[in-house]
Amino acid sequence: MSRLCDLHAIADGGALALQAEVRGRPEPLVLVRRGDQVWAYRNRCPHFSVGLDYRPGEFSTYRGQVLMCAHHSALFRFEDGQCIEGPCEGSRLEAVPVRVLEGRVMLL
């Protein structure tokens, strides 16, 4: 396991961009948080393979429940990356396994 960030580096109900080595290669990630839970995904919309951020590292989230793609307005649930509205409805973000241990977000 490798440390990605502290839990509190991610706003509760918000998202954080970072670069991490996943399976031996650098990947842009987006981490989303609700309370003490964190989920990580590759920062890539399944609709058109573009980043989800509207400016580098800046994301739109709604009520701490969904992440919005800045390019297509697709909405993705935090807990499973499922697209619930937009042009890629039914698709999912590509999950990256993480765990919160002692206030730190760890890449598995």
N, C-alpha and C positions, 0 to 999 in steps of 0.2 A: 504494500500500500504506500502511496505517496500523498503528501499533504497538498491540497489545492489552495485552501484559504481558511480563515477563521469563519465560523458560522455568522458572526455579526458583521462580516464584510458584505453580506448580502442583506439588503433591506427586507424586513418581513413583508411578504406579499410582492416582492420585487425580483429583479433579475440582475445577474452579474456576468460580464464577459471575461473570459480568460483563455489563455493558450496553455495547453497541457500535452504532454507526450502520452498518446494512447496507442498501445500495441506497437511501440517503437517509432511512431511518427508524430510530429506536432499537429495538433488539431485545434481549431477555434471552438470553444465550448460556451454554452450559456447555462448558468446554474440558476434555478428558481427556488424560492424558499417560502414555506408557510409554517410559522412557528419554529419548531425544532426539526422539521423535515426539510430535506433538500433533494432535488432531482437535478440531474445533469443530462444535457443533450448536445449533440453536435449542432453548432450554430449554422444550420442549413435548412431552408424550407423545402419540404418534399415536392412542392408544386413546381418550382423552377430552379432549385439548387442555388439560391442566393441566401445571404445572411438574413437573420430575423431582425437585426437592429436597424433603426432608422438613421442613426449616426453611429460611427464606431463606438461600441460599448454602451449604447443607450437603447433601452427596450421599452416597449409599452406593455403594461400588464393591467388587468382589469379585476378589481376587487380581490386581489391576492389569489385568484383562481385560474386565470388563463393568461397566456402569453400571446401577443398578437404579432404576426409578421408585418413588418413595416411596408412591404412591397405589394402584398396582395390582401391584407387585412384578414387573413386566415387566423382563426383562434384555436389555440392548443391548450388542453388541460395540463396543469402543472404535474399532476400525479402519474400520468402515463403518456404524455406527449400526443395524445389522440387529437386530431383536428376535428372540432365539433361544428365549425362553420367556415365557409369560404371555398375557394376553388379546389382545394385538395381534401375536402371533407371525407372522412373515413381513413385517411392516411395518418401516419404517425411520424413524429420526430425520432431520430435515431438516438436511443438512450445510451448513456455511458454510466456504468455502475459506480455509485458513490455511497459513502456511509458517513454519518456524523459521529465522531468519537471525541469525547471530552471537549466539546466546543470547536472542534476542527473538522472541516470537510475533507474526507480522504477519498482518493481515487482507488478503486479496488483493482 
